[in-house]
Amino acid sequence: MNSVAKSLLKSVKHGRAAWLRSSSARSGKQHLRKLVLGIETSCDDTGAAVVDDAGNVLGEALHCQKEVHLQAGGIIPVVAQQLHRENIEQVVKEALGVSGVSVHELAAIATTIKPGLALSLEVGLQYSLNLVNKYQKPFIPIHHMEAHALTVRLTHHVEFPFLVLLLSGGHCILAVARGVSDFLLLGQSIDIAPGDMLDKVARRLSLRKHPECHSMAGGKAIEHLAQTGDWQQYTFRLPMQQYRNCDFSFSGLQNLANKAIIQKEKEEGIQEGEILSCVKDIAAAVQHAVAVHIIQRTYRAMLFCIKNSILSSKNATLVVSGGVASNQYIRKGLQTLADANDFAFLCPPPRLCTDNGVMIAWNGV
């Protein structure tokens, strides 16, 4: 991607200069709203949106690849890339069409450049740079996790600084948001992410074959079955109990779950790929262990922030975002934690917790 990188650098330099010119040209005059187009292709969702500098979402569009990847049992990067290529133009046109805005009227184009699947990111970046060069618009490179962290400021009134927990299929991060592009990292997963772990356990349990879960992604299937399961039937040792930090680990929990599944398959005399009679209890126990681990590490972060005066005990806020933040069991546990420690608790609405163009455009603003 050397040629793309050079083009990106050139566009960023041009973008800064153009943005400054447009800002200085309007200084002293009546405020004209700035419109930003956001483009997101970091994983398996193709998203685009137009947001103005007051935080109004003028138009958005999203194409989800979930059904295709469910059939394959996981995200295949080259397949995701091809689907992004097939859909990105239509998604962007739809977002612009709904907003009633032309590319000429945009103040800038913001696009996810990291982290994510390289093949998927390249589609969004290349498409954006083509628009930038064609219409001579400023380009704003966006860090995907920063966009997740700041989405809450689009939907709620929250001042910096605040504690933010980002939970997704690819990340688990605790940080203090001190300002736009100013974050203090407190902890992160040292191996896999919670969403990835839940998906892998769901695959090992063959939940695609369960009559209640055939059309659900792995994490959603675990959450659904756990509602009628008994987590107390299985006790999984929680990770990192001896570590005095705010990091996470989920691979050990996955291994413990796999061992429990293998043991139950032997007891029931069934092969891998068949549904266990106790599948709901295992799903509930796995979800509970993930939730407790996340809550414990987040509690450590809260204590650290208050003790070191990073956050004020009078108006501290915990923000939770990312795809796994839509899990209601985990969310309720974190809500209880926040309430018990006098932290305000905020989450973006579920549709903005997963990947979307709105958060990219807003971060661009």
Steps between C-alpha positions, in 0.01 A plus 500: 500500500798735450331696221183529707701614803675773297169613358355502851781716636461744212122517556538557874739792440267645240205441733650693791579797279157499334320470834699792644427711191127426521498579873689829464287604206188466716641662816309815584213399272175320578573135587454261211464140610772259400390165356719191531458172312612200705598168342550177697636169361723370781347153522178358352264801497502759222377826651468862396336806652483878476517689831514876555713686755203527739476121517194461278496177299370609160520163330648156551519160332637162602556170326554206735681185385387290799297243307786418264755456779258295714489244220881485495527472879707817530626806314720418200701815416502458122123443499445806720720706266303393192167579665628845602605563139158395373304716744701809596390721210131426559532552876670839458247609236214399729641695796551810283157456342316477832688802631424704190865600482735487202871426527565862399330619821714288732759668720703178528502122458586289805594132467612220730867422436576276802465262678319227307535248220760638257311382191175657621663826608665536161162503320367792704828688487541464124140604434536802730827612344339483155225735623754725674712534187203537265321769701806651674361447850691480829560144622476405869653164601306339784609254768214250528516460879521875557178533300329240721621684810362837388164381361338563838562876461270491197209354698561629855636813663823378661803711579864391491657322677308171529584131540424299186477123457507375141373145452487338157590197292849635446578712806461541875638834620474711815607862459437849627377733228661834587409670173458432129808293402624514861469165678672347802517123450435312826463141378427273206467132416836321494362232264157482335197728526177407683291498183749270328500267801119480513484431126753217531314337789177528300667323206634226730145453633370483139234759580432551130324162521289601801139566390488829693832635368544402135492862377693656789864603523696309765494759776128565450430126514690468830304793646167358381552150641650634823170669584346160580818332625644463851853644523551342842516152345856574383769701673783632285810635673528870431822619329765743622389503865863540613580787262474848651417682176202564273584257219268223380543142381240280333693214338524313831125522550451364149725202578311428823169514311634263233611251767157510661336442161727203423426348843122534451521350150669193649238476775211528255665277241475748215744623236626852439240675286200366690306711749556434871195471726665750740592753228298781663677455833843509335403813304382666822817404690730628224311828470504543878875439522568752221276758668658457846853523357415821313329646808794419729758663272276803444460538878880511534509777237236698688695477826823599325342805337342628822805429718730686260254785438482418129122519535301699752304290747217754475424463130681190370354325195542149359431470126466155343500453123579244229304202372518294822357800689162403351506180712235582760640268770845662483347846473279452809800377700698810406200720578484347849876556543468864397202560731682346797799730447312822422603504134255615236451218247460574130473284188427605143182338361562141380502594130792739566691249714574284197704625203336782305574806290341741748775463760767552233339818371450629857862428589592690184294797619 
